[in-house]
């Protein structure tokens, strides 16, 4: 006698839906997370006088003098054009100098000036922002689980994934 086949289950049927009160608790935690990040960037801007993403860029350039725009973009995991946009006001305000490489006159070599170093000394830690700092301190299993869970939320949002390469705390 053939066994009866069960109808295929959809992914929604496999997992119980979240209870409304649980969703509210998660929402509150997300608000706390985002407001903490925003507060850090406000504090950075108030104390350092430049936006948080610019402070991060300064710190990368100071750690790697002579690096170029593409190196900065890779270090911050942002698009090259975003890195260029972060650099422009830093150069205009005399915090960074961009010189030409001797072996390739097209390539820029970036260096932090004394003015840029002074800004970094005033900036509250962590200069990369509180979220990258905290994420780097999580154990691998927790970080992987968080990645998977956030992927589920992003998929439901049908989010524009290009926004992931714009750093938080970047000036508007």
C-alpha positions as CSV (number, residue, x, y, z in Angstrom):
1,X,0.0,0.0,0.0
2,X,1.5,3.3,-1.1
3,X,2.1,5.9,1.6
4,X,0.3,9.1,1.4
5,X,2.4,12.1,0.5
6,X,2.2,15.1,2.7
7,X,1.7,18.5,1.0
8,X,4.8,20.6,0.7
9,X,5.1,23.1,3.5
10,X,6.0,26.7,2.9
11,X,8.7,28.3,4.9
12,X,6.0,30.3,6.8
13,X,4.3,27.1,7.8
14,X,7.6,25.6,9.1
15,X,8.2,28.3,11.6
16,X,5.7,29.8,14.1
17,X,5.1,33.5,13.5
18,X,6.5,35.9,16.1
19,X,4.1,36.9,18.8
20,X,3.3,40.7,18.7
21,X,4.8,41.3,22.1
22,X,8.1,39.6,21.1
23,X,8.2,41.8,18.0
24,X,7.8,44.9,20.1
25,X,10.7,43.8,22.4
26,X,12.9,43.3,19.4
27,X,11.8,46.7,18.0
28,X,12.8,48.4,21.2
29,X,16.2,46.7,21.2
30,X,16.8,47.9,17.6
31,X,15.8,51.4,18.6
32,X,18.2,51.2,21.5
33,X,20.9,50.0,19.2
34,X,20.4,52.7,16.5
35,X,20.0,55.5,19.1
36,X,23.2,54.4,20.8
37,X,25.0,54.5,17.4
38,X,23.6,57.9,16.6
39,X,24.5,59.2,20.0
40,X,28.1,58.1,19.5
41,X,28.3,59.9,16.2
42,X,26.8,63.0,17.7
43,X,29.4,62.9,20.4
44,X,32.2,62.3,17.9
45,X,31.1,65.3,15.8
46,X,30.7,67.5,18.9
47,X,34.1,66.7,20.3
48,X,36.1,66.2,17.1
49,X,34.4,68.8,14.9
50,X,33.9,66.4,11.9
51,X,31.6,63.5,11.1
52,X,32.2,60.1,12.5
53,X,32.9,58.5,9.1
54,X,35.5,61.2,8.5
55,X,37.2,60.5,11.8
56,X,37.3,56.8,10.8
57,X,38.8,57.7,7.5
58,X,41.4,59.9,9.3
59,X,42.3,57.0,11.5
60,X,42.8,54.6,8.6
61,X,45.0,57.1,6.8
62,X,47.0,57.8,9.9
63,X,47.5,54.0,10.4
64,X,48.6,53.6,6.8
65,X,50.3,56.7,5.6
66,X,50.9,56.8,1.8
67,X,47.8,54.7,1.1
68,X,45.5,55.7,-1.6
69,X,41.8,56.2,-2.1
70,X,41.2,52.6,-3.1
71,X,43.1,51.4,0.0
72,X,40.8,53.6,2.2
73,X,37.7,52.3,0.5
74,X,38.8,48.7,1.1
75,X,39.7,49.3,4.7
76,X,36.3,50.9,5.4
77,X,34.4,48.5,3.1
78,X,32.9,51.3,1.1
79,X,32.8,52.2,-2.5
80,X,35.7,54.2,-4.0
81,X,33.5,57.1,-4.8
82,X,32.2,57.2,-1.2
83,X,35.8,57.3,0.0
84,X,36.6,60.2,-2.4
85,X,33.5,62.1,-1.0
86,X,34.7,61.5,2.6
87,X,38.2,62.8,1.7
88,X,37.2,65.9,-0.1
89,X,36.3,68.0,3.0
90,X,39.2,66.5,4.9
91,X,41.6,67.8,2.2
92,X,39.8,71.1,2.0
93,X,40.1,71.6,5.8
94,X,43.8,70.8,5.7
95,X,43.4,67.5,7.8
96,X,44.7,65.3,5.0
97,X,47.2,66.0,2.2
98,X,47.1,64.1,-1.1
99,X,50.4,63.9,-3.0
100,X,51.3,62.0,-6.1
101,X,53.2,58.8,-6.0
102,X,56.7,59.0,-7.5
103,X,56.3,55.7,-9.4
104,X,52.8,56.4,-10.7
105,X,51.9,60.1,-11.0
106,X,48.2,59.2,-11.3
107,X,48.0,57.6,-7.9
108,X,47.4,59.7,-4.8
109,X,49.2,59.0,-1.5
110,X,47.3,60.2,1.5
111,X,48.8,61.5,4.7
112,X,47.2,63.0,7.9
113,X,48.4,66.5,8.8
114,X,49.0,67.9,12.2
115,X,45.5,69.4,12.1
116,X,44.1,65.9,11.3
117,X,46.0,64.3,14.1
118,X,44.6,66.9,16.5
119,X,41.1,66.0,15.4
120,X,41.8,62.3,16.1
121,X,43.1,63.1,19.6
122,X,39.9,64.9,20.4
123,X,37.6,62.1,19.0
124,X,36.1,59.7,21.5
125,X,36.9,56.1,21.0
126,X,36.2,53.9,19.2
127,X,37.1,55.9,16.0
128,X,35.6,53.2,13.8
129,X,32.2,53.6,15.6
130,X,30.7,51.6,18.4
131,X,29.0,49.0,16.2
132,X,32.1,47.7,14.3
133,X,33.9,47.7,17.7
134,X,31.3,45.7,19.4
135,X,30.8,43.3,16.5
136,X,34.5,42.5,16.5
137,X,34.3,41.4,20.2
138,X,31.5,38.9,19.6
139,X,32.4,35.2,19.4
140,X,32.2,33.6,16.0
141,X,29.1,31.5,16.6
142,X,27.1,34.5,17.9
143,X,28.3,36.6,14.9
144,X,27.3,33.9,12.4
145,X,23.9,33.5,14.0
146,X,23.4,37.3,14.0
147,X,24.4,37.4,10.3
148,X,21.8,34.7,9.5
149,X,19.1,36.4,11.5
150,X,19.7,39.8,9.9
151,X,19.7,38.2,6.5
152,X,16.2,37.0,7.2
153,X,15.1,40.5,8.1
154,X,16.8,42.0,5.1
155,X,15.1,39.5,2.8
156,X,11.7,40.4,4.2
157,X,12.5,44.1,3.8
158,X,13.6,43.5,0.2
159,X,16.3,46.1,1.1
160,X,18.6,47.8,-1.4
161,X,21.8,46.0,-0.7
162,X,23.9,48.9,-2.1
163,X,23.1,50.8,1.1
164,X,25.3,48.4,3.0
165,X,28.4,50.1,1.6
166,X,27.5,53.5,3.0
167,X,29.1,54.0,6.4
168,X,27.0,55.1,9.4
169,X,27.9,58.6,10.6
170,X,28.6,59.8,7.1
171,X,27.7,63.4,6.5
172,X,24.6,64.0,4.5
